[in-house]
Amino acid sequence: MAQLSQDPDGAPRTAFTAALAQLRGRLPDVSDEVLARRASLTALPSGRRVAVNARRLGEWLHGRSVPRDFEQVHALVQAVETAAGGSATSQSLQRWRQLWRAAQEQRTAVRTTPAAGAELVVGRAPSDAASLRQRPELAGAIDDALRDPAVRQVLLTGPGGSGKSQLAAAAFHRARGGGGLFAWVSASSRQSLLAGYARVWRAVAGGVLDAPAAPGGRPAHPDGYGHDEETQADLLVAWLRSTPQRWLVVLDDADDPADLDGLWPMGEHGRTTVTTRRRDALVLRPAARVVQVGMFTGPESVDYLRNRLSLDPSAGRGQPPPDGELAELAAALGHFPLALSQAAAFLIDTGTDVAAYRRLLDDERERLADLFPPSSPADGHDRTVASTWQLAAQRAAALAKPGTAQRMLELVSLLAPVGVPQDLLLTGAARTWVGAQRREALAALRALHRLSLLTHDAPTVAMHALVQRAVREAVPESELPALARTAADALDEAWATPDPALPVAALYDSLLALRRAAGEHLWRPGMHPVLRRLAEHLMAVGRTGAARDTAGELLEQARERLGGEHRDVIFLAAQQAQAVGELGDPATAHAALAVLRRDAERLLGADDPDTLWIRQREALQPFELGAPATALAEMVPLHARAAAVLGDDHPLTLSTRRYVALCRGMSGDPAGARQWFTALADELAQQRGPAHPDTLSTLSDLGRWIGETGDADGAVDTYQRAMLGLAAVHGPLHHDTLTARHNLAYWRGLAGQPTAAVEEFSVATQDAERALGPRHPTTLTFRTNLAYWTGLADDPAAGMAALAELQIVVEQVFGHTHPRALRTRQLHAQLRHRGGDAAGAVGELTGVLTDMRAVQGDGHLRTVEVAQLLATWTSAPDPVG
């Protein structure tokens, strides 16, 4: 490590900043963003990782702030040392710790030397809350802003009840001690502002800050006191502009910037701190710095509850509840400071224990007004969790078309707390409910954002879960059914939109939230169609067990409400059977789907979309049982019928077309499969674009058949393109992306890169286990091929041992004669042959071929492959000579 800079003048903060700059200079070609990311990924000796933000890194390097924890410094030092080819020694870290601690002590010490001039304090800042949280990151940001000569106004913005006033009050008191004016003014209304300014002016005009005194001993102010509050407020504003005195004015609760028209404190020698829910152009003035005040962190929440409850000897039967219980309560409250304060007060006042309160909180039948009552007020806050949003909602209503902001607020209250797609709230169904055109609906969203009722960070929207619940409870009971159906209509409309940029996972999260909040209304007058999408989505992302259970739960509800022969009952039963088949029991699924298909034909008609879908699911089961020719015979006429009834572009028609191609290839015609998939991929790229999920999935399918027709390198290139596109659209852990990653590794191995294949298989298998579980069919396929390619690339014995162990699991999941079990046995025999046991391998593969012919038939692609391989092993060598 380079020698740390020393500060000859003994200014610790300067020394620390200089040392950081010297450290940073060792990686001149690395950006702050990259360095911060590397530091965040660096594991400390404890095993922890700490977040390092690039913006904060810049502030540290320029001396505007000091890291809150030494662990951040440690991670940064280690990241630089590692990148430079060294490592941080304990001795160097000790010197860094000394520099950091000294800078911290300087940072938290009194920053100003009391001047000879007098100090005038006017107005009453709120008292410190019991168990006040210091929130050092936010406190440091406020202090840094107040010291910055380029900043004239510090804007503390955030939801009501997030602790803005407490933070402003603490900073107000820390700033005192150097003489001058310190004024705390309520800005909740124009009248409170005028009254506060008048009071401050009368104190200033009294001459306490003036020197020398006027003849007669009483300071004389040339402007006098003024005759009314308006005049006195004007005099104060003029004085702030011109005075050489130091001043700090806090405008608390300034939620209507129009009230400040003509009353903004401005002047070269002063600073203003503003607390507000607002975060729009009216408060974002020149030379302002915004400090966003949000929820507590998890540790802050637990620390608050522990200390607050410890003040009551009877709480927790003489001692605070365990931190685990407090952490669960804090999470249930969303770490909302106001909610934590009121909950603690309720527990103390009523003698309720934490576990009992959690049960009440989890019960949606309980009203927030009862769980956070005015009789147990929050510490230092005059509103309750149930009411704090209402004033903000009234003000937001004035910023948009009448009625639209409130209806948009109600709609968002039924959806997921985070990640709600903006486009979901701009669908036709949503706009009809809100009563707005697209631009007006966006204006309603922005109005709610401006008052911090929600966060609209295009393209997503978020609202705190407790605020959502409070809003829902305020919706008239007579309107809730229509609101719930509207939210469901909007979700179904968004889901059906062929827009690859719309995150389906986020729609699923909002559907789960809607089902929890208003599930009963989704069954009146019948089951809302959007409920079908629950199991459908779970199947698409590979959560097959969850899909089976969800379809079963909905099926039970549907039978109870709709009877045994309703359309939705038949469809849900088919979804459940589909999941059973994919989980390893296609025989049972095939029998169930055959019955359901006949019921659908009888009740709905042969050409009904639901009937055609059930027919497709039924036709797929023989394929899973190893009879692709049988499946192909069913799929070809089904594709023709679906195209005639639903059209060529219908999802069912397109998926059936893909199954025709797949069955064709697995029946022994890989060239035909390649041709079909090539044509379909080209059509989708032209119609929907090359980055559309359907195009990318089809491209992934095509990669296999390019390889099966003898072009392994072409398969690798095709899978590479498909995998990168799917990862960009869905993320690396989506089922389609995982499948493409697996197949890319497989064909990379066949293209002559077994070592690279093993590396890719290893990472993909770990991800599949994390995303899907160790016994999921897809994960088992990954594990099987990882074992096989490990044997090919390095150690046949190790690969055989892993395959033998997997064989037990595969047969437990699928059965002894399932094609997947036969494939695992085939790969084991191949490694056995590679390891030198040719006779044993021939005997084993002969048994596999016998079972494959019985289960799959002679024409199956895998049967043909094994027969050819066995013939190669047993053929006599050509005579030499």
C-alpha positions, 0 to 999 in steps of 0.5 A: 500500500502507498504511504498515507498522506499526513496532514501537517496542520492536524485537520483530520478531515483534510487528511482523510480526504487527501488519503482517499484521493491518493488511494483513488489515484491508483486506479485512474482509468476506472470510473467511480461507478465501477469502483463503487460496484467493486467495493460493494462486491468485496467480502469483508473478513466477517463475510459481509458486504457493504453498499458503496454508492458512486455518488457518495464516493464522489462526496467523500473524495471531495471532502463533502462528507465522511463515510458513516461506517469504517466497513465502507472504507475497508471495502473501498481500500480492499477493492483498490488494493485487489485491482492493483494486484496487492492486498490491504494489510492489518497495519495499513487498515489500522492507519485507515481506521485512525484517519477515518475515526479522527475525521468522524470526530471532527465531523460530529464536533461543533463546527462553528466557533461562537462569534462575538455577536449575539444569537437569537432563536425564535420559534419552537422546534419539535421536541426530540422523539423518545428513542430518537434515531440519529439516522447518521447518513441523513444527518450527515447529508443535511449538515454537509448541505448547510455547510456547502457555500453553493447551497442556499436551501436544503429540501427535506422531502418525503412521505408524511410521518417519515421523520423530516421534522425530527431531522430538521430539528436536530440539524437546527440545534447542531447549527447553533452556537456561532451567533446570528438568527435561528428561526423555526416557522410553521409553513403549513398554511399562508396564515401560519407563515405570516404569523411566524414571520411576524413573530421573528421580525418583532424579535429581530426589530427588538435589536438583539442582533444589532450593534451598537445600541441606540442612544438611550440603551434600546437598539433602534431599527430603521424599519420599525416593527410594522403595523400588521403581520403582512408588513412585518413578514415583508420587513423580515424578508427584506432584512434577510436579503440584506443583513450581514448576520448569519441566519438559518430559517426552517420552514416546517411542513411546507406542502403548498408552495403557493403559500410561500409566494413572495415569502421565500427566505433569501440572502447571501449570509443565510440558509433555509431548511424546508420540510415538505411532502412536495418534490416538484418544480415549485419547491426545487429552487436554484441553489437547493439540495434535496435530501430524500427522507424515507423509511427506517432501515431494518436495524434502525427499526429494530433499534427504535422498537427495542429502545421505545418498548424498554421505556415501559417496565411492563412491556415484554414482561419486564424486558423488550421482546426478542429482536427477531419478533421486533424485526418481523413487526418492523417488516410488517409495518414497512419500517414506516417511522410514524407506524413504528411510533404509533405501534410502540405507543399502542403496545405500551398503552394497551399492554398488548404483546408483539405477537398478538399485535402482529396477528391483529395487523395481519388480519385485513378485517381490522381497521388501521384506525383501531390499530393506530388510534389517536388515543395512542399518538405517535411520538412528536407527530400530530397525525395517525397512520390512518389519516396522515395521507388524507391532507396530502391527497386533498392537495394532490387533487388540486393538481390534476383533473378533478377526481382523477388523482383520488381514483388513481390513488384508489387503483394503486392501493390494490396493486403491489407496493413496488414495481407496478408498471406505469403502463398498467395504470394507463390501460383503457380499463384503468383510464376509464375508472380514473376518468381521464385520457392518457395525458390526464392519467399521467398528470394524476400520477405525477400529482400523487408523486409530487405530494409523496403519496406514491413514487412515480419513477417511470416506468414504475410506481410504488406506494407504501403498503400501509398507505395502500391499506389506509386508502383502501379502508377509505374507499366506500364499501359500495365502490370496492367491487367495481374498483377491484374488477377494474384493477383486474380488468387492467391487469388482464388487458396489460397481460394480453398486450404484446409488449415485451417491455411490460414485465409480466413478473410485475403484473403477477406481483400486482395480481397477488396483491389484488387477490389478497386485498379484494379476492372475494370481489374477483368471483362476482358475478363469476371468476375474473379471467385474470385469475387464469393467469396465475398458474399460467405464469407460474408454469411459464417461469418453471414454478410447476409445483406452485402452478399445480397448487394454485390451480388446485386452490382456484379449482376448489373455489370455482367448484364451490361457487360455479358448479362442476360443469362451468367453463372455468372449472374445466379450464382450471382442472386442465391447468392442474393436470398440465402441471402434474404432467410436467412434474413427472406423471404424464400418464396421469395427466394424459388420462385426466386431460382426455376426460376434460377435453371430452367435457369441453367438447360437450359443454363448450364446443369443439372449436372453443378456444378453451377446448382447443387449448385442452386438446393441445395439452392432451396431445403433448403428453404422449411426447413426454411419454416418449411417443413424439410421432403420436403427438405429431399426429395430433398436433398437425390437425390441431394446428390447422384447426387453430389457425382456421378458428383463431388465426395464424397469430393467435398464441395457441396457434403459434405454440401449436406450430412450435410443437409440430416442429418439435415433434417432427424433429424428435420423430426422426426428421431434424431437417424438417424441424430446422426448416419449420423453426427457421420459418417461424423465427423469421416471421416473428422477427418481421412481425414482432421484432427480433427482441420480442420474447416469442421471437427469442424463444423460437430462436432458442428452439431453432438452435437445437435443430441447427445442432441436430442437423450437424452444425454444432458451431451454428447451434452455439452462435444461435443459442448465444444470441437467444440467451443474451436476448432472453436475459435482457428481456426476462432476466438470467433466472427466468425459465426460458433464459435458464433453458437457453443457458443450459442448451448453449453449454450443451452445444458448446461441449459438442462443438469441442469446448468441453471445459467451457461447457462444464463451467457454464453448466455449473453456473447455470445449475446453481442458478436453476437450483436457486430459482426452481429447486433441486428436484425440479425437472429442469434442474434435474436436466441441468444436473444430469448434463453437468455430471455428463460433461464433467466426465467427458471433460475431466473425470469419467469416474466422477461423472459416472458417480454423479449420474448414478446418484442422480438416477435415483432422484430422476426415477423417484420424480419421473419413474424408471421408464420415463424418457428422462430416466432412460437418457440418464442411463444412456449418458452413464453408459457413454461415460463408462465406455469413455472410462475404458469399460467397453464391455460393461458399457455395451451391456448397459447401453443394450439394456437402455436401447431395449427399454427405449424401443419399448417406450419410445419406439424405433423412430424416436430421435434418442432411440436412433442415436443409441442404436447408432452408438451401440453399432459403432461400439460393437462393429469389428475393426477394419482389417489392417494390411 
